[in-house]
C-alpha cells in the first residue's frame, strides 16, 4: 500500500514532530492513551472504522528514524474478539514548494474482523486514517513552531533584565526630565521669579477685623448672655406707639377745655344782648 499527502509545513519542522512520541500520539486519530504513570505515550487503545464497522485494538506503536525516513511499527489485538493486526509503515518527507509531500508505504498482517473485509474496504480505511494523521501532524507541527517563535521573542524582549551583556542600550529620556513650558497665565512668564517683588495685602484695622470676625463666626456666648444684639443680629424695632399715646393724653383735656371755654363765652354774649 502506498499513499501521498501534501502538508503546507516545512520538512524539517515535520521531522522534529515525527521523532517525538508525545507529539505523534496527539496526531493519531482514535488513539486513547494508557492512563498509567510513566506509560509509553504510543500505547493504549486504537479505534478504527472499516467497511461500516468499528474495531478497537489494544497495543502499541514504535517510531524508528533511519536514513531520512521515519518508520512506524505497530501491533495490536482486538478488544472484543480474537483477531490481531501487525503492520509497518515508512514515512518519507520530500520538500516541495510551500510545504512537504509525505509518502506512506506499508504492509500489514491481519486476522479476525479486519481480515474478513474486502481489500477495497481495508485500503479505504487505511487511506482515511493516513490523511487524518497527516492533518493532525501538520497542526501539531505548526503549533510547536509557533511556541518556539514565541519563546525566541520573549527571550529577545527580556534582554533588558539588568544584566550587563556588553551592549550599551540607548538612553531613554524620562517624562520627568522633560522641561515643561510655563503656563500662559503665569505673571512671571516674561521675568525672573526670584527678582519679582512680593506684595502682601495691608492689615485691616482692629475694629474692622473684629467686626468681620463677628460677621463671619457670630457672637460669643458672653455677648449673647450680657449684651443686647447689635449689628446684623439686632432685631427690627417695633413702631413707636408709646409716644402717640402720650400725645393723645394731653391733647384730649386741652380740647375739652377749649370746648368748655367756647360754651361759656357764648352764654355771656347772649346775656349781654
C-alpha positions as CSV (number, residue, x, y, z in Angstrom):
1,X,0.0,0.0,0.0
2,X,1.3,3.5,-0.9
3,X,-0.3,6.9,-0.4
4,X,0.9,10.5,-0.7
5,X,-0.3,13.6,1.2
6,X,0.8,17.2,0.8
7,X,1.3,19.2,4.0
8,X,1.9,23.0,4.0
9,X,4.6,22.7,6.6
10,X,8.4,22.7,6.1
11,X,10.0,19.3,6.1
12,X,12.4,20.0,9.0
13,X,9.5,21.0,11.3
14,X,7.6,17.8,10.4
15,X,10.6,15.7,11.0
16,X,11.1,17.1,14.5
17,X,7.5,16.3,15.3
18,X,7.6,12.8,13.8
19,X,10.6,11.9,16.1
20,X,8.8,12.9,19.3
21,X,6.5,10.1,20.5
22,X,4.4,12.5,22.7
23,X,3.6,14.7,19.7
24,X,2.9,11.8,17.4
25,X,0.4,10.4,19.9
26,X,-1.5,13.7,19.5
27,X,-1.7,13.1,15.8
28,X,-3.0,9.6,15.7
29,X,-6.8,9.7,15.3
30,X,-8.8,7.4,17.6
31,X,-5.9,6.7,20.0
32,X,-6.7,6.5,23.7
33,X,-3.5,6.6,25.7
34,X,-3.0,4.4,28.8
35,X,-3.6,6.3,32.0
36,X,-0.8,4.6,34.0
37,X,2.0,6.9,35.1
38,X,5.2,6.5,33.0
39,X,3.4,4.6,30.3
40,X,4.5,4.8,26.7
41,X,2.7,7.7,25.0
42,X,2.1,5.5,22.0
43,X,0.5,2.6,23.9
44,X,-3.2,2.2,24.6
45,X,-6.3,1.6,22.5
46,X,-6.8,2.4,18.8
47,X,-10.3,2.6,17.3
48,X,-10.7,2.5,13.6
49,X,-13.7,2.4,11.2
50,X,-13.6,0.0,8.2
51,X,-16.4,-1.2,6.0
52,X,-19.1,0.3,8.2
53,X,-17.7,-1.4,11.3
54,X,-15.8,0.0,14.3
55,X,-12.9,-2.2,15.6
56,X,-10.9,-1.4,18.7
57,X,-7.4,-2.7,19.1
58,X,-5.2,-2.7,22.2
59,X,-1.5,-2.4,21.6
60,X,1.4,0.0,21.0
61,X,3.3,1.9,18.3
62,X,7.1,2.3,17.9
63,X,9.0,5.0,16.0
64,X,12.3,4.4,14.3
65,X,14.1,7.1,12.2
66,X,16.7,5.9,9.7
67,X,18.2,7.4,6.5
68,X,15.8,10.3,6.4
69,X,12.8,8.0,6.7
70,X,10.6,7.6,9.8
71,X,9.4,4.1,10.3
72,X,6.2,3.3,12.4
73,X,5.7,-0.2,13.6
74,X,2.6,-1.3,15.5
75,X,0.9,-4.4,16.9
76,X,-2.5,-4.8,18.5
77,X,-5.2,-7.3,19.4
78,X,-9.0,-6.9,19.2
79,X,-10.6,-5.8,22.5
80,X,-13.8,-7.7,21.6
81,X,-12.6,-10.7,19.6
82,X,-9.5,-12.9,18.9
83,X,-8.2,-11.1,15.9
84,X,-4.9,-9.1,15.7
85,X,-3.0,-6.9,13.3
86,X,0.7,-6.2,12.8
87,X,1.9,-3.5,10.4
88,X,4.9,-1.5,9.4
89,X,4.7,2.0,7.8
90,X,7.5,4.1,6.3
91,X,7.1,7.8,6.0
92,X,9.3,9.7,3.6
93,X,9.4,13.6,3.6
94,X,10.1,15.4,0.4
95,X,10.4,19.2,0.5
96,X,8.3,20.9,-2.2
97,X,7.1,24.5,-2.9
98,X,5.1,25.8,0.1
99,X,5.3,22.6,2.1
100,X,6.2,18.9,2.1
101,X,5.0,15.8,0.5
102,X,4.6,12.8,2.8
103,X,4.8,9.4,1.2
104,X,3.4,6.5,3.2
105,X,4.4,3.0,2.2
106,X,3.4,0.0,4.3
107,X,2.3,-3.6,4.7
108,X,0.1,-5.4,7.3
109,X,-0.8,-8.8,8.5
110,X,-4.2,-9.2,10.0
111,X,-6.6,-11.8,11.3
112,X,-10.1,-11.6,12.7
113,X,-12.7,-9.0,11.8
114,X,-10.4,-6.8,9.7
115,X,-9.3,-9.8,7.6
116,X,-13.0,-10.6,6.8
117,X,-13.4,-7.3,5.0
118,X,-12.8,-6.7,1.3
119,X,-9.4,-5.4,0.0
120,X,-11.1,-2.2,-1.1
121,X,-12.7,-1.5,2.3
122,X,-9.3,-2.1,4.0
123,X,-7.5,0.3,1.7
124,X,-10.1,2.9,2.0
125,X,-9.9,2.7,5.8
126,X,-6.1,2.9,5.7
127,X,-6.1,5.9,3.4
128,X,-8.6,7.7,5.6
129,X,-6.6,7.0,8.7
130,X,-3.4,8.3,7.0
131,X,-5.0,11.5,5.8
132,X,-6.3,12.3,9.3
133,X,-2.9,11.5,10.7
134,X,-1.2,13.9,8.2
135,X,-3.6,16.7,9.1
136,X,-3.0,16.2,12.8
137,X,0.7,16.1,12.2
138,X,0.6,19.5,10.4
139,X,-1.4,21.1,13.1
140,X,0.9,19.8,15.9
141,X,4.0,20.9,13.9
142,X,2.7,24.4,13.3
143,X,1.8,24.7,17.0
144,X,5.2,23.6,18.0
145,X,6.8,26.1,15.6
146,X,4.7,29.0,17.0
147,X,5.7,28.1,20.5
148,X,9.4,28.2,19.5
149,X,8.9,31.6,17.9
150,X,7.2,33.0,20.9
151,X,10.0,31.7,23.2
152,X,12.6,33.4,21.0
153,X,10.6,36.7,21.0
154,X,10.2,36.5,24.8
155,X,14.0,35.9,25.2
156,X,14.7,38.9,22.9
157,X,12.3,41.1,24.8
158,X,13.8,40.1,28.2
159,X,17.2,41.4,27.2
160,X,16.8,44.5,29.4
161,X,16.9,42.5,32.7
162,X,19.7,44.5,34.3
163,X,22.5,42.1,33.4
164,X,25.5,43.6,31.6
165,X,25.8,41.8,28.3
166,X,28.4,44.2,26.8
167,X,25.9,46.1,24.7
168,X,25.0,49.6,25.7
169,X,21.4,50.4,25.3
170,X,20.3,53.8,24.2
171,X,19.3,56.2,26.9
172,X,15.6,56.8,27.0
173,X,14.6,60.2,28.5
174,X,12.1,60.1,31.2
175,X,8.9,62.2,31.1
176,X,10.0,63.7,34.5
177,X,13.2,65.1,32.8
178,X,11.4,66.9,30.1
179,X,11.2,70.7,30.8
180,X,7.6,72.0,30.9
181,X,6.7,75.4,29.3
182,X,5.3,78.0,31.8
183,X,1.5,78.4,31.8
184,X,0.0,81.2,29.8
185,X,-1.4,82.9,32.9
186,X,1.9,82.9,34.8
187,X,2.6,86.6,35.9
188,X,6.3,85.9,35.8
189,X,6.4,84.3,32.3
190,X,8.5,87.2,30.9
191,X,10.6,87.9,34.0
192,X,12.7,86.3,36.7
193,X,10.8,84.7,39.5
194,X,13.5,85.5,42.1
195,X,13.6,89.2,41.2
196,X,9.9,89.7,41.2
197,X,8.6,91.8,44.1
198,X,6.4,90.2,46.6
199,X,3.4,92.2,47.7
200,X,1.4,91.4,50.8
201,X,-2.1,92.8,51.5
202,X,-2.4,95.6,54.0
203,X,-3.5,94.5,57.5
204,X,-7.0,95.8,58.3
205,X,-7.7,97.9,61.5
206,X,-8.5,96.0,64.7
207,X,-12.1,97.3,64.7
208,X,-12.8,96.2,61.2
209,X,-11.2,92.8,61.9
210,X,-13.3,92.4,65.0
211,X,-16.5,93.3,63.0
212,X,-15.5,90.9,60.3
213,X,-15.0,88.1,62.8
214,X,-18.4,88.8,64.4
215,X,-19.9,88.8,60.9
216,X,-18.3,85.5,59.9
217,X,-18.4,83.5,63.0
218,X,-21.2,85.1,65.1
219,X,-21.1,86.4,68.7
220,X,-19.6,84.7,71.7
221,X,-21.7,83.2,74.5
222,X,-20.8,86.1,76.8
223,X,-22.1,88.6,74.3
224,X,-25.3,86.6,73.9
225,X,-25.9,86.4,77.7
226,X,-24.9,90.0,78.8
227,X,-25.2,92.3,75.8
228,X,-28.1,93.2,73.6
229,X,-27.8,92.1,70.0
230,X,-26.1,94.6,67.7
231,X,-25.3,94.9,64.1
232,X,-26.8,92.3,61.8
233,X,-28.1,90.4,64.7
234,X,-30.2,93.2,66.2
235,X,-34.0,92.8,65.8
236,X,-36.1,95.2,63.8
237,X,-37.5,97.9,66.2
238,X,-41.3,98.0,66.7
239,X,-43.4,101.1,65.8
240,X,-43.3,103.9,68.5
241,X,-46.9,103.5,69.8
242,X,-45.9,104.9,73.3
243,X,-45.3,108.4,72.0
244,X,-48.6,108.5,70.2
245,X,-50.5,107.5,73.3
246,X,-48.7,110.2,75.4
247,X,-49.7,112.8,72.8
248,X,-53.4,111.8,73.0
249,X,-53.3,112.0,76.8
250,X,-52.6,115.8,76.8
251,X,-54.5,116.7,73.5
252,X,-57.8,115.3,74.9
253,X,-58.0,117.6,78.0
254,X,-56.9,120.6,76.0
255,X,-59.7,120.1,73.5
256,X,-62.3,119.7,76.3
257,X,-61.0,122.9,77.9
258,X,-61.3,124.8,74.7
259,X,-64.8,123.5,74.1
260,X,-65.9,124.5,77.6
261,X,-64.5,128.0,77.2
262,X,-66.3,128.4,73.9
263,X,-69.6,127.4,75.6
264,X,-69.1,129.9,78.5
265,X,-68.2,132.8,76.1
266,X,-71.3,132.0,74.0
267,X,-73.6,132.2,77.0
268,X,-72.0,135.5,78.2
269,X,-72.6,137.1,74.8
270,X,-76.2,136.0,74.8
271,X,-76.8,137.6,78.2
272,X,-75.4,140.9,77.1
273,X,-77.8,141.1,74.2
